[in-house]
Amino acid sequence: MPVFVLTHHRREPLVMQGDTTFHFVTDGIHAALDAAKKTAGNRDVRIGGGAGTVRQYLQAGLVDEVHLALSPTLLGQGEALLAGIDLTALGFKCTEHVTSRHAMHVVLSK
């Protein structure tokens, strides 16, 4: 499936073995999402990336479901994923959670 990567640096699409193509988008989150939706048709679009990218999409109200996969592994410092985000004010509620020894999966939906 095609992947749309937010970046500040223009570059040509990169075709990988297996036919996944990475398209590099420099026009911001709305342009990347519009391109992904156009390509996906009636299928779901998934947003991945660093905490800053995910926060931008959440704050813009462009996300209707969040799937968090949490591992009981401490990695040290990092960027807080939900810093400054009030999920309940955005209309999210926990609709699913599954826990095992290796991970906890939490789904938040509008």
VMD Tcl script that draws the C-alpha trace (Angstrom):
set ca {
  {0.00 0.00 0.00}
  {1.18 3.54 -0.57}
  {2.66 5.45 2.35}
  {2.58 9.25 2.62}
  {5.45 10.64 4.66}
  {5.40 14.16 6.12}
  {8.72 15.86 5.56}
  {10.33 19.26 5.08}
  {12.53 17.97 2.24}
  {11.21 17.35 -1.28}
  {12.17 14.08 -2.87}
  {10.90 11.69 -5.49}
  {8.68 8.74 -4.47}
  {10.61 5.70 -3.31}
  {9.39 2.30 -4.54}
  {10.36 -0.59 -2.29}
  {10.56 -4.30 -3.00}
  {7.00 -5.62 -2.64}
  {5.56 -2.53 -4.38}
  {5.13 -0.29 -1.34}
  {5.70 3.27 -2.50}
  {6.67 6.06 -0.12}
  {5.40 9.47 -1.24}
  {7.01 12.45 0.48}
  {4.60 15.28 1.32}
  {5.91 18.74 2.17}
  {2.58 20.60 2.29}
  {1.51 19.60 5.81}
  {-0.87 17.21 7.54}
  {-3.96 18.12 5.51}
  {-2.21 17.50 2.17}
  {-0.87 14.14 3.36}
  {-4.27 13.06 4.67}
  {-6.06 14.20 1.50}
  {-3.61 12.21 -0.66}
  {-4.03 9.13 1.55}
  {-7.84 9.37 1.48}
  {-7.88 9.80 -2.29}
  {-5.68 6.72 -2.71}
  {-7.62 4.66 -0.15}
  {-11.03 5.26 -1.66}
  {-13.55 3.79 0.79}
  {-10.90 1.98 2.88}
  {-9.49 3.16 6.20}
  {-6.50 5.47 6.40}
  {-3.98 4.97 9.19}
  {-1.75 7.68 10.62}
  {1.60 6.72 12.05}
  {4.59 8.69 13.06}
  {6.18 10.40 15.96}
  {4.34 11.92 18.88}
  {4.40 15.40 17.34}
  {2.77 14.20 14.12}
  {0.05 12.25 15.93}
  {-0.68 15.24 18.20}
  {-1.07 17.53 15.17}
  {-3.71 15.24 13.66}
  {-5.53 14.84 16.99}
  {-5.56 18.60 17.68}
  {-6.88 19.27 14.17}
  {-9.81 16.90 14.84}
  {-8.78 14.60 11.97}
  {-8.70 11.33 13.93}
  {-11.75 9.24 14.78}
  {-10.00 6.24 16.36}
  {-6.70 5.73 18.19}
  {-5.11 2.31 18.72}
  {-2.37 2.39 21.34}
  {-0.09 -0.62 21.75}
  {1.82 -0.33 25.02}
  {4.75 -2.58 25.85}
  {6.02 -3.05 29.42}
  {9.50 -2.00 28.33}
  {11.17 1.14 29.60}
  {13.16 2.95 26.94}
  {14.20 6.05 28.87}
  {13.25 9.54 27.83}
  {11.02 10.44 24.93}
  {8.30 12.75 23.73}
  {4.95 12.44 25.51}
  {2.35 11.26 22.99}
  {-0.69 12.90 24.57}
  {0.90 15.98 26.15}
  {-1.57 18.87 25.95}
  {-4.34 16.72 24.44}
  {-7.69 16.43 26.25}
  {-9.06 13.25 24.69}
  {-12.41 13.45 26.48}
  {-12.94 17.03 25.29}
  {-12.24 15.77 21.75}
  {-14.98 13.16 22.19}
  {-12.88 10.03 22.67}
  {-13.74 7.16 24.98}
  {-12.11 3.79 25.58}
  {-13.98 1.26 23.41}
  {-11.63 -1.70 23.72}
  {-8.69 -2.89 25.79}
  {-6.83 -6.17 25.72}
  {-3.93 -7.02 27.98}
  {-1.35 -9.77 27.82}
  {2.05 -10.33 29.36}
  {3.67 -8.66 26.38}
  {1.45 -5.68 25.61}
  {-1.71 -3.78 26.34}
  {-3.84 -2.63 23.42}
  {-6.21 0.27 24.02}
  {-8.65 1.55 21.39}
  {-10.09 5.04 21.82}
  {-13.00 5.99 19.55}
  {-15.27 8.93 18.94}
}
mol new
graphics top color blue
foreach p $ca { graphics top sphere $p radius 0.5 }
foreach p [lrange $ca 0 end-1] q [lrange $ca 1 end] { graphics top cylinder $p $q radius 0.2 }
display resetview
